[in-house]
């Protein structure tokens, strides 16, 4: 058995995701489309050395990926991919790869199939095209008397038997017919799609249909297709979790406005799921966030608001630390005094037991100077930071956050914090993890390097919402282990998914 994957295409509908790589290297579940296909073929029994890939647009990226991951796979280059894609690619591949009497599988590199798809086609002993009788979106296939007779634009949508999944299995006779078809088509020197080639082929060779109804597959021809495929191939099920930890800014709301569908989603799932709301911001108190969420129609209690102040207080209690130097605003200072009545603020190097740096919206030069001196005079002084975010989004742009203050101290003293309680530290949600168990919780957020990283550190699933900072393009740079379990535009979409 042999397999050909056509990965030469430059599809402008996939910009900006395919600006730096071909569509076949776009990822679903952290695995590129082409790798999904290779894994499927290999699992079905095709040897790596029996697979060829036709590359054109960014062919160097395809070549590099294959050399690193599947060195036995042969790459065929189609330099004319802009003018002639599928017909030319098939012609080149059939000319340059040794094709014998064994079955040949042909697929578009911009499709993703689950294992059952490839398996069904493998079980079919004849030449066949994979099509889905349960779908109506895509290139139509018309079949009569057990034989495919037309494919593509010539078939009226209402008359279609199935939708083509751009995956074929060809026997020796069909391979020979395909050689003739592609040789004729390339003379035209124009773009000829896989469906148009197949339409030619079914007139000269008998091709049957393998129905994909009930399987998962997707043709990624646009960003909308990709978004649907992200959800269709996600292994995340809301019924598997008991608790959701929601980042707030960019996930639950932007400014004072809740993001579409958020309130409804929380309302509808309030009986089955425990909701926790998490932020790194220590310029405000948990009670401030509770009031803010309540005003948006999200009822919650203060103990379901998680900020770095919780683990900070627990740490100070655990280590019986009472004399601290604090870089934090007056509200934070009052909060800590209430939580720890014996707390004393001091910049005396003899008395001070820890330096605490928070998002100090009332920062002064004197505070910075005292902190820097303390760090130098006592090299073993515990240096506690509430979080490491460099900037905080504000009404007119980004403003310096706790990380910038830490950076000034590091530049001055060379010291970095001993403990950071905020995201992505698992310490922030330790209480929730202990209560729910990481296998029953999921973190929902809009930042990969805080929310996503924290989920990784905790060992729970991560749902990435595209309603805040992260773009789908940035997600595509992640590896398989870092990839979100689910990608949705916003929480409202998650509501539609479970209803
Ligand atoms: Mg956020």
Boltz pocket constraint, residues with backbone or C-beta under 6 A from the ligand:
constraints:
  - pocket:
      binder: B
      contacts: [[A, 247], [A, 248], [A, 249], [A, 250], [A, 251], [A, 445], [A, 446], [A, 447], [A, 468]]
      max_distance: 6.0
